[in-house]
């Protein structure tokens, strides 16, 4: 009987969804494209907000459950086991229900924008919610914001595909989903808009702001109404700025930039180690999760997103963070507390790398806020304890430090400034936020050209979302421009044979191949013109005398950016493509430039 009721309810929901879809198709036919786009961005915003509510609520419940076990059953270190269970469950779900793979990180959104015409897989609409809630919700040391943005982007992309919107609108709705996700997660719509523009869309016109703002505001509003305030990271204390503290904020900015690079590099090292580890999935997951459990055993604040501990740092008694640790009886010693905070901050990158590298799902957005808050506390507390300045406001530095790390890691200073301004409920710290974020960004950018989310992609030449030209070039496939209808010349041929070939084709440059079909060089009609019009020279000049080596050739798997660089450096219009020393064909510079112009025209978001 219960199964029949459940089946009837599912059938009822499906019918209602089909009716709603039919209504939207009808609506699309009677309103203008722009009006339908505005309606779409509201619906995408609502969908993204609901995903945020599910993720955040689940993570909050698990955190409360862990605390309940600690205090009621007196098992102070039981929360070390929950992340192990969560990561193993995540790996099992991915293997069993998600075809054995899941794309992690906001870089997947950037790839979709740059290389896949804004199209994201349908499974991203639910896969991120399920896997990240298991990983982070069960205490994995990562954040939910990256899965939230991927989910929001997938909602926007698939909505646009469903209602047959063009590339421009599809990409715009993808960005709307991202903005709504960030706006809902923090109750910070402005930060959501800026994140979508600063990180996801490198090139857009002013008119694109309106749909993105509508989605971000919608997502924030829905989350404000339905999500409990205690679940969202927010600070109610009014924070003010004292210009006398500017030197200390400059120091915090410098340290934020350096710590950003430290965090990014160590995270990548750990993740890279696990990617190269040749072990069964569950063995790898158990190995990484086991090390994470040990870290959480000694540093319980590494459990989950860490937002609760961020709030605690700004409270009157931050020593609460040392509860359930082996140093609990030393919590009254402020120097030990400072050391504990500093060590936790430095270990966070390893904890996050272990969480994601071993098979869990999550992101680095929350860890960046965690590390930034701890760094800000450490700097202010250090100057207090040493007596250099006993009046430094620790809460201010804890909050501003978050902006420093966020700016340094994601190369998104505007997002960092406005996010922290919004979650603190005012702009009292706007000046120090600008100082710390800009300095951190400048140092991080100098040491790491690409943000941590696209570093690996940039290293492989897959996508460069901060550079529009490279984006477009990377989306042009070399294989589609290789011309194979060419005439080649054998090394066994005579120059007289070449003359005959020249009279039968319009081709002016010929690849020369030996008996094993290996590329030996080229014969250029312009170079041999004086010889072939002289009968005596044609008869007695050996072929080897007219074979020349091209200035450069192309490997069949080279990225288009390198191909264009070779065209420029060689000052030629034709380049031959080789694979295993054999000639596959040639590409023309003019054809690639034509493809570039067509893509540039189609990719402009208005």
N, C-alpha and C positions, 0 to 999 in steps of 0.2 A: 504493500500500500504506500509506504513512504517513497519508494522508487517511482511509482506511478505519478505521485504528486510532484516529485522533483522533475520528472520528464515533462509533465504538463506545464510546469512553470517555465522550463527552458524553452519549450515550444512557444509559449506566450511571449517571452522576451524576444525570440527570433522574429516573430510576426510583427511585433511593435517596431523593431529595428528596421525591418524591410519597409514598413509603412513610412517610417521617418526618412529613410533613404529615398523612397519614391517622392516624398514631399520636397526634399532638397533638390532632386533633379527637376521637379516642376518649378521650384523657386528659381533655379538657375536659368530656366528658359524664359522667365518673365522679368527678371531684373537685369541690370547692367553687369558687366564683368567686374567692375570696381565694387559695386554694391555686394555682389556675391562673395567677393574676396573679404570684405569687412565682416560679413556673416560667418565666413569660414574661419577667420582668425579668432572670433569669439568662441566657436565650437572647439577649435584646437586648444585654445587657452583653458577651457573647462576640462577637456580630456587630460591635459597635462597636469592640471591642479589635482584632479582626482587620483592620478598616479602618484603624485607627491604625498597626498594624504595617506594612501595605502602604505607606501614605503616608510614614511616618517612614523606613522602610528605603530606599525609592526616593530620597528627598531626600538621605539620608546617602550613598548610593552616588554620586549625581551630584556631591555636594560633594567626595568623595574623588577622583572622576574628574578634576574641575577642578584639584585640587591635584597630581594625578599628571601632568597635562599641563604644569603650571607648572614642576615640579621635574625631570621627566625630559626633556621636549622643549624646555625653556628658552623657553617662550612666556608670559612673565609677565602679559600682559594678555588672554589668550585667554578668560578667564572673563567678559569683558564681552560676548562674542558669544552665550554660552549662554542668557542670559535673553531675548535677542531671538528666538532659535530657539524657546524655550519658549513665549513669548507668542504668536508666530505660529502654532505648533502648537495652542495652546489655542483661538485664534479659529477655526482651521480645523475642529477637532473640534466646537466648539459649532455652527458653521454647517452642517457636514456631517451630524452624527449627533444633535444635541440640539435640532433645530427652530429653530436660530438664536438661542436665548436660554437663559440660566441665571440662576437667582436666587442672588444673593450675599449674604453677611453673616448673622449670627445674627438679624437683624431678620425674616428669613423665617420663623424658628421662632416668633417673637412674633406675627407676622401669623396663622400657622396656629392658635396658641392662642387669640388674641383674636377672629378673624373667620371662621375656617374649621373650627371644631369639632375642632381638633387633626388635621386631615387634611393630609398632605403628599404631593406628587406622587411616584409610584413612581420616576421617573427620578433623583430626588435620592439614591437609594440607591447609585447608581454614578456619576452625573455629577460630583459633587464630588470623588470619588476620582481620576477620570481627569484632569479639568481642573486641579485644584490640584497634582497630582503633576507635571504638565507645567510649570506656571507656577513654583511654588516649588521643585520638584525640580531644574529647570533654572537656578535662580538668581534668579528673580523676588523682589524685595525685599518679601515679605509672609510671612504665617504660615499654618500648616496647621490650627490649632486651630478656626477658624471653619468650614472645610469639614468637619472632623471632627465638630463638634457638629451640623451640618446633616445629615450622613450618619447619625449616631447617632439623631437625632430622626426621620429618615425611616424607619430600621429599626423604631423603636418604633411609629410611626404606622401603617406598612403592616402590621406584624405584628398590631396590634390590629384593623385593617380585615379582614385575612385570616381571623381567628378570631372576627369579629363581636363584638368587645367594645364596650361602650357608651362614650359621650363621656368620662366621668370616667376610665375605665381607659385609654382611648386617649391622653388628654392626659398621664396619669401615665406611661405607657410611653414617650411622646415625651420627657418629662423624664428618664426613666431612661436613654435612649440618649444624651442630652446629658451626663449625669453620668458615664456609663461612658466616653465619649469623652475628657473632661477627665481623669478618673481614670487612664485608660490612657496618655494622652499625656505625663503628668508623673509617673506613679506616685504620684498624690496623690488618693486616694479622697475624703477629707474636702472638699478643694477642689472636687471634682466635684459632690458633694452640694450644697455651698453655692452654686456657680455656677448649678445647675439651679433652686434655690429663689430665689436673690437676683436673678437676671437673667431667667429664663424664666417661672417661676411666681410671680406676685406674691401670690397668695392660695391657701393650702392648709392643711389640718389636719395635726396631728401624725402621724396614722396614715399619711400619704403618705410620711413619711420612710423607713419601712422598705423598701418596694420600691426607692426611689431609692438608699438605702444599699447594698442587695444588688447592684444593677446597677453602682454605682461600684466596689464592692469586687471584683466579678467582672471588670470591665474592667481594673482595676489589676493584679489577680492574673495574668490571661492575658498582659498586656503584660510583666509582670515575668518570667514564665517564658519567653516566646518572643522578646522584644525585647532586643537587646544593650544593656547598661547605658550604653555610650558614646554611644548615640543619644539617650538621654533627658537632659534638662537636670537635672543634679543636682550638689550640692556636698558633698564628703565631709569637708572641713575643719570641725572643731568651731568654731562661731562664738559668741562670748560678748559680753555687754553690759556696758558701763561707764557708770554713771549720769552721770559727768562730761561725757559727750558729748551729753547731752540737748539743749543749745542748738543744736548742729550738726544734730541730727536734726530739730529744729523748722524750721531754715532749709531743710533738704532737703525737708520736707513742704510748705513754702510754695512752693518752686521746683517741686516735683512737680506741684502744682495748676496753676501758671501754665504749665508746659511741656505739661501734659495738654491745656489749652485751645488752646495754640499748635499742637500736633500735630493735634488734631481739626479745627481751623478750616482749616489749610493743606491737610490731606488732602482735606477736602470741596471746597475751592476747585479743587484739581487735578482731582479726579474730576468735579466739575461742569463744568469747562472741556471735558473730553473728551466728556461726555455731550451738550454743546451743539455739538460740532464736527461739521459736516456734511461728512464725508469717507467714502469707502468703508471698510469694516471693516478690510481689510488695510493700507490707507494709514494709517489712524488707529493701528493696532497697531504698524506699523513706525515711525511718528513718535514715539509714546510710548516704545516699547522702545529706540529709538535714543538718546533723551535719557537713559534709564535706563542704557544701556551706557556713556555718557560719565561719568555719576556713579560707576558702579562702577569705571571706569578710574582715576579719581582717589581713590575711597574703596572699596577692594576689600571691606571688611567689610560693605558693603551687600548683598553677594551672599547670596541665600537667606534662611533664617530668621534667621541671625545668632547662633544659640546657641553655636557654637564660639567666636565672639569674646567672648561674655558670660563663658564659662568662662575665656578668656584674661585678661580684665580682672581676675579674682580670683586670677590666678597670680602667681608671683614676678617674671615678666618681661612686663608688658603691652605693652612696646615691639615685641613680635612682630607686633602689629597693623599696624605701619607697613611690614612687608615687602611687596615688590612694589608700592610706591608711589613717587611722584617724590621723596618726602621720606625714603626709606629710609636714606640716608647721614646723616640728622639724627636718627635714632631714639634716640641717646644723650642728646639734649637734652630734658630733662623738660618744659620750657615748650612746646616745639614739639609734643611728644606730647600735652600737655594741650590745646593749640589744635586738634590733629587730632581728638581725642576729642570736644571740644565742637562742632566744625563738623560732624562726622559725625552727632552726635546731632540737630542742628538740621535737617540735610538729609534725615534718615530719613523724615519725613512726606511730603516731595516724592517720594522714591523709591517709597514704598508707594502714593501716589496715582497715580504714573505706571504702576506695575505693574498695578493694578486698573482704573484709568481707561482704559487703552489696550486692554483686553480680557482681561487675565489674571484668574485666580481665586485667591483667598486671603483672609486676614483681617488684623485689626489686633491680635490677641492677642499674637503673637510680637513684632511691632514695638513694642508697649507695653513688653514686658519688655526689649527691646533698648535703647530710649531711656531707660528707667528705670535700667538698669544703667550706661549711659554717664553719665547725670546724676549718679548716686551717686558714681561714680569721679571725675568732674569736681569735685564739691564737696569731697570729701575730699582730693584731690590739690592743689586750689587752696589750701586752708588749710595743707597741709603745705609747699608751695613758698613761700608768703608768710611762713612762720615763725610763724603764729598758733597752730598746734598741730601739731607735727611727729610726734605719736604717734597721729594718727587712723587707725583700722583701715580701710584702703581696701576690703578684701574685704567687710566689714560694710556699708559704705555702698553698694557696688555691688549687693549683694543686696537691701538694704532699699529702694533706689531703684526696683527692679522693682515692689515692692508699691505704692509711691507712684503710679507711672504707671498701673498696672493699675486701681487704685482710682479715680483721677481720670478715666480715659477711659471705663471701663465702669460707673462709679458702683456698684462692687461691693467695698466695703472688706473685708467678711468673707472673700470669696473670695481677695482679694489677700493678706490676713494669713495664712490657713491654707495657701494654695498655696506661698508662700515658706517658711513654717515646715516644710512637708512635704518640699520639694525640698532643704532644707538639712539634713534628717535630725534636727532637734531644735527645741526651742522657746527656745533661748538668746537669740534676738533678738526675742522676742515683744513686749516693751515698746516698743522702737523701731519695730517693724512697726506696732503700734497707733497710735503717735504720728504717724508719717509718713503712714500710710494715711488716718487720720481727718482730718488737716489738709488733705491733698491732695483728699480727697472733698468737704470743706466748701467749699474755694475753687472747685473745679471746678463743684460744684453751684450755687454762687452765680452764677458767670459763664455756665454752660450748664445750663439746667434739665434737659435730657435728655442721656442718654449718647450717645456718638458713633454707636453702632449704630442708634439709633432717632430721631436728630435729624431726618433728612429725612422720615421717616414722620410724626413729630409735627408738623412744619411744614405738612404737607398734611392733617393731621387723620385720617390713615389708621388709626393705632393708637396707643394710649397704654398700654403694658403695665404700667407702674408704677402705674396708677390703675385699679382694678377697675371703678368706675362708668363711666369713659370707655371702657373696653374693651367693656363690655356695650352702651353706647349706640352705639358705632361698629359693632357687629355687627347692629344693627337697621336694616334697609333702608327708607328713606323711601318708596320707590316702592310697596312692598307695603302701605302704610297709607293711600295716597291714595284717597279715595272720589270716584268719578266720577258717581254717580247723584244729581246735584243739579239743582235748578231755578235758572236764571239769569233775570235781567230785562233787557230791552233799554232803552236810553236813550230810545227812541222811544215807550215805553209810557206810560200814564197811571196815576195813583195808584189809580183805580178798578180797573184791571186787576190791580194788586198785591193789592187786597182780595180779588179773585176767586181769585188764586193761593194766598193765605194760607188760604182756606177749603178748598182741595183738597190741601194738603200739611202735614206736621208740621214742615217745615223752618222755622227761625226767623230765619236770616241768609241773605241772598241776594246773590250777586255781580251787579254791574251791568256789562253789556258794551255797547259801541257797535256801529254797523253793520259795523265791521271786526273784531268779536269781541275788541277790546282791553278789558282790565279797567279800569273807571272808578272803582270804589268798591263800597260795600256798602249794602244796606238792612237795617236791624235791626228786627225786629218789635217788640221792647221799646221802641225809640226812637220809633216812629211810632204806638204804640198809642193815644195820646190823639187822634190825627188821624183814623185810619181808623174810629173809632167815632163820628165826627161827620160826617154825610152832607154838610153844607155844605163843611167843610174838605176832605173827600176829593175833592169835585168841583172845587174851585177852587185846590187846592194843587198847584203844578207838581212833577213828579217830581224835578227837580234840587234842590228844597228839602229833600228827605228823604234824598238820597244823602250818605253820609258816608265819610270815608277810614278804613280800618282802622288800628289802632295799628301793626300790622306785618303783613307777608306773608312767605311762604317761597319761596325759589328752589328749583326742582325738584332741583338737584344739591347742596343744602346737607347738611352732616353732621348727624347726629342730635343731637349735643351742642349745636350752635347752635340747632336747632329747639326743644329744651327750654328753652334760655335765653330764646328769644323768647316761649314760652308763659308763663314766669315773669314776664318784664318787662311783658308786655301784660295779664297777669291775665285771660286769656280761655281758653275751652275748645276753641275752633275757630279754625284758621288756614287761609287759602286758599293754595294752591300755584300759583305763576306760572311760565311759561316764555315768554320773548319777549313779555312783557306780556299774555299770554293765560292765562286761568284753566284749570288742568288738573283742579282739584278741591279738596278740603279734607281736613285731617287732624284727628283728635280727640285731645286730650291723654289722655283716659282709656284709649283703646285702646293708645297707646304705653306708658303706665305698666303696663298689663296685660302687654304683651309684655316689658317690662323685668323684671317680677317673675318671669315664666315662665323667662326666660333666666338670671336670677340663681339660681333654684332648680336649674336643670339644670347650671349651670357650677360649682357648688360641688364641689371636689375633696376627697374624704374617704378 
